[in-house]
Amino acid sequence: MRYAIYFTPPKDAALTRAAVRWLGRDAFTGEPFAAVPLGDLTAAELAFHTASARRYGFHATLKAPFALAGGQTEAKLVKALDDFAAEVEPVRLAALVARQISGFYALVPEQRSAALDRFAGEIVERFDRFRAPLAERDIARRNPGSLRPEEIKNLHQWGYPYVFDAFRFHMTLTGRVAGTEAERLGAAIDEHFRPFLGAPLEIASIALFVESEPGAPFRVRSFHRIGRHEQRKSA
């Protein structure tokens, strides 16, 4: 079993519901949704291009998937997330846009946010005590030969290459795509997510996702609204 700390909006938020329809699965309930034609894409094309993102659910990575370290439990992790969420303040992004990153489409901030970088870095450090060290096969799976020296160091120290200076907030929508297919996907994304593009986004929650067994879809295990007066909700 692996856990991950992600940002995702609340279950009933308009952005979440739009993403559920796009990806074809609700990470809060596990419920699948049949793909439908969208823009110039057939239902089959949309299902194909979203397959890799669908398994993880709609999210932005804050602490990448990890197995629990010895002596740690899920209950301790959930309590630590409760405590953290009560101590921090929401982060407001001025505008959300859709861009390609390393070949895949994602929703990203229009401009990098120092406050969001600090928030994500604090989660990486604070929750690393819950993470079991990576096995050699896990390191190899990251293809370290393709990583920069800084990213290799992050992988060994923090279990994930893209933290701190290498961190880029993104909510993945597709697998890698190029050429005319990328143009068609980009147009469909612009159409489907139009109400949210160019609009602000508040990072006001964190969620614990769980992968019950290798290759299983990730599900929301607990959802934590940021702020002292909010209550945690289990999925």
C-alpha positions in Angstrom: 0.0 0.0 0.0 1.2 3.5 -0.8 0.1 6.9 0.3 0.4 10.3 -1.3 -0.3 13.9 -0.2 -2.0 15.8 -2.9 -4.0 18.9 -3.5 -7.4 18.4 -4.9 -10.4 20.8 -4.6 -13.4 19.6 -2.6 -15.5 16.8 -4.0 -18.4 19.0 -5.1 -16.3 21.9 -6.4 -17.1 22.9 -10.0 -13.5 22.3 -11.0 -13.5 18.8 -9.5 -16.7 17.8 -11.3 -15.3 19.1 -14.6 -12.1 17.1 -14.1 -14.0 14.0 -13.1 -15.9 14.2 -16.4 -12.7 14.8 -18.3 -10.6 12.0 -16.7 -13.5 9.5 -16.4 -13.1 8.7 -12.7 -14.0 10.2 -9.4 -11.0 9.8 -6.9 -13.3 10.5 -4.0 -15.7 7.6 -4.7 -13.8 5.5 -7.2 -16.8 5.8 -9.5 -15.9 5.5 -13.3 -17.6 7.7 -15.9 -17.8 6.8 -19.5 -16.0 9.1 -21.9 -18.1 11.2 -24.2 -17.1 13.1 -27.4 -15.6 16.4 -26.6 -14.7 19.1 -29.2 -12.9 17.3 -32.0 -12.2 14.2 -29.9 -14.1 11.0 -30.0 -15.0 9.3 -26.7 -12.4 6.6 -27.5 -9.7 9.2 -28.1 -10.4 11.1 -24.9 -10.4 7.8 -22.9 -7.0 6.9 -24.5 -5.3 10.2 -23.8 -6.5 10.4 -20.2 -5.7 6.8 -19.2 -2.5 7.5 -17.3 -3.9 10.5 -15.5 -7.1 8.7 -14.7 -5.4 6.2 -12.4 -4.0 8.9 -10.1 -7.2 11.0 -10.0 -7.4 14.8 -10.3 -4.6 16.2 -8.2 -1.4 18.1 -7.8 1.4 16.3 -6.1 2.7 17.7 -2.9 4.3 14.5 -1.4 4.7 11.8 -4.0 3.5 8.3 -3.4 5.3 6.5 -0.6 5.1 3.3 1.5 4.9 3.9 5.3 8.1 3.8 7.3 8.4 1.3 10.1 6.6 2.4 13.2 4.2 4.7 11.4 0.5 4.1 10.8 -2.2 5.5 8.7 -3.9 6.9 11.8 -0.7 8.8 12.7 -0.4 10.2 9.2 -4.0 11.4 9.2 -3.6 13.1 12.6 -0.4 14.8 11.3 -2.3 16.1 8.3 -5.1 17.4 10.5 -2.5 19.2 12.6 -0.7 20.6 9.6 -3.9 21.8 7.9 -4.9 23.6 11.1 -1.6 25.5 11.3 -1.3 26.9 7.7 -3.2 29.4 5.6 -4.6 28.9 2.1 -2.5 29.9 -0.9 -4.3 31.9 -3.6 -3.2 31.5 -7.2 -4.0 34.5 -9.4 -4.8 32.5 -12.5 -5.0 28.9 -13.7 -3.9 28.0 -17.3 -3.5 24.8 -19.4 0.0 24.1 -20.6 2.1 21.2 -21.8 4.8 20.0 -19.4 7.2 17.4 -20.7 4.7 16.5 -23.4 1.6 16.1 -21.2 -1.2 18.7 -20.6 -1.8 20.0 -17.1 -3.6 22.9 -15.3 -0.8 25.1 -13.8 -0.5 28.6 -12.3 0.0 31.3 -14.9 2.9 32.5 -12.9 5.0 30.7 -10.3 4.0 31.4 -6.7 6.6 31.7 -4.0 4.0 31.1 -1.3 2.9 27.9 -3.0 6.5 26.7 -3.4 7.0 27.3 0.4 3.8 25.4 1.2 4.8 22.4 -0.9 8.3 22.4 0.4 7.1 22.4 4.0 4.9 19.3 3.3 7.9 17.5 1.7 10.0 18.0 4.8 7.4 17.7 7.5 6.0 14.4 6.3 9.2 12.7 5.2 9.3 10.8 8.5 6.3 8.8 7.3 8.1 7.7 4.1 9.9 4.4 3.9 13.2 4.6 1.9 12.9 3.8 -1.8 14.0 0.4 -3.0 16.5 0.2 -5.8 13.8 -0.8 -8.2 11.8 2.3 -7.3 14.9 4.5 -8.0 15.5 2.7 -11.3 11.8 3.3 -12.3 12.5 7.0 -12.2 15.1 6.6 -14.9 17.8 8.5 -13.0 19.9 8.8 -16.2 17.4 11.3 -17.5 17.5 13.5 -14.4 19.6 16.5 -13.6 22.0 16.2 -10.6 19.7 18.2 -8.4 16.8 15.9 -9.2 18.9 12.8 -8.6 19.8 14.2 -5.2 16.1 14.9 -4.4 15.1 11.4 -5.5 17.6 9.8 -3.0 16.9 12.3 -0.2 13.2 12.9 -0.5 11.9 10.0 -2.6 10.9 12.3 -5.6 13.0 14.3 -8.0 10.7 17.3 -8.4 10.7 19.1 -5.0 11.9 22.5 -3.8 13.6 24.3 -6.7 12.5 21.6 -9.1 8.9 21.7 -7.9 6.2 22.7 -10.4 2.6 22.7 -9.3 0.5 20.9 -12.0 -2.8 19.0 -12.2 -2.3 16.4 -14.9 -4.9 16.0 -17.6 -3.4 13.8 -20.2 -0.5 11.5 -21.1 2.3 12.7 -23.4 1.1 13.8 -26.8 2.7 15.7 -29.7 1.9 17.2 -33.1 -1.6 17.6 -34.4 -2.9 15.3 -31.6 -1.6 17.8 -29.1 -3.4 20.6 -30.9 -6.7 18.7 -30.9 -6.3 17.9 -27.2 -5.4 21.5 -26.3 -8.5 22.8 -28.1 -10.7 20.3 -26.2 -9.1 21.2 -22.9 -9.7 24.9 -23.6 -13.3 24.2 -24.4 -14.0 21.9 -21.4 -12.1 23.9 -18.7 -13.0 27.4 -20.1 -14.7 28.6 -16.9 -11.6 27.9 -14.9 -8.9 29.1 -17.2 -7.6 32.6 -16.4 -9.5 32.4 -13.1 -8.0 32.3 -9.6 -7.6 29.1 -7.7 -7.4 28.8 -3.9 -5.2 26.0 -2.5 -7.4 25.6 0.6 -7.2 21.8 1.2 -4.9 18.8 1.2 -5.9 15.2 0.7 -4.4 11.8 1.6 -4.7 9.5 -1.4 -4.1 5.8 -1.2 -3.0 3.1 -3.7 -4.3 -0.1 -2.1 -2.1 -2.4 -4.2 0.5 -1.9 -7.0 -1.2 -0.5 -10.0 -4.6 0.1 -8.3 -6.3 3.5 -8.9 -5.6 6.1 -6.2 -8.5 7.0 -4.0 -9.0 9.8 -1.5 -8.7 8.4 2.0 -9.0 11.6 3.9 -9.7 15.3 3.0 -8.4 18.2 5.1 -9.6 21.7 4.7 -6.9 24.3 5.6 -7.7 26.5 8.5 -8.3 26.1 12.3 -12.0 26.1 12.1 -12.4 23.4 9.4 -13.1 19.7 10.1 -11.5 16.8 8.4 -13.8 14.6 6.3 -12.9 11.0 5.4 -13.8 9.9 1.9 
